[in-house]
Amino acid sequence: MKGLLREFLQGEIDKQVTPGAIIRVRHNGELIIDEALGSTSLEVEGVPVSASTVYDMASLTKVMVTVPILLQLLEKGELYLHDRVASFMPEFGANGKENVRIRHLLTHSSGLAAHRHYFADRLTKQQVYEEIHKEQLVYKPETEVVYSDLGFIMLMAVIEKVTGQKIEDYAERHLFGPLGMHDTKFLPDFEKSRYAPTEYLDHIGGHKYGIVHDDNTEFMGGISCHAGLFSTMADLSVFTKMLENDGMHEGRQILHPLWLDQARQDFTPFSEDARGLGFELKARGAGPVGDLLSEKTYGHTGYTGTSFYIDPQRQLTIMLLTNRVYFGRKDPIIRLRPRLHNLIVANLEQ
């Protein structure tokens, strides 16, 4: 299978879907694929991709930061899935949003719009909060799934209100520190050569190295609950191993197994887009999971070209990191993931 995967990914690199890629696959707890191909960029600064290459994880921030923190707060009794968001942020309850619950934000079924171009006005974090407070719902909660960054931005407000800590400090103390994920952080300060750069943008006169790709997050100070995290394949492997082990890492319980199990349940049976608590599940229609992974599969994608999916039924974990936005905001990664997952499952025993 290694040869097939190398050929497949090299073909995508040759088509300039991404300048490089690193993939790891675990089966029955054992690492069976660990391949790095291509370079971090096509510039003279480009170096071969490796397990220590630092990637902008984009929306993997949602499931590597926001979800585990919320599961910890639920375990401690600090939060309740049915809590009204307005109980913590009263201003949010305006314009018909008074009954939006924490679980609605986590499952992208809150009624909030998908996205707003706050970056166009260079709005700060507090200004973004104020704009979301003024939002009206675009559909009735728990009737549709509309993937919403706005909902996860509000989860940051709730977390910081409940904990009294900045999201990045809480994550370091309660997640990344205990897990030994020392290359996982917001606002990274690594050497330039370690980054897989993202898109070329005129306002910085080059590709983004260590600057968050997400436009809104950039002007919010580089930190949000929907984007902003940077990490490596080495650290992502640790994180997914903890999820595979029902929240346990080296004898320490990072996440309560009952709450982690809740997060992997389908909360949106009314939609083809199946959602757990933050986690993306296997869709009832087209989706990145593909055709052959089981119905129990869960994980997430990141816009920059990152993803991980865990299939507990097959005891299979697939992690892929790319910086596909190096070439701009194109769509080929949408087809790459399901085809890659299908290829792996079909050739698992080879």
Disulfide bonds with the S-S distance in Angstrom:
none
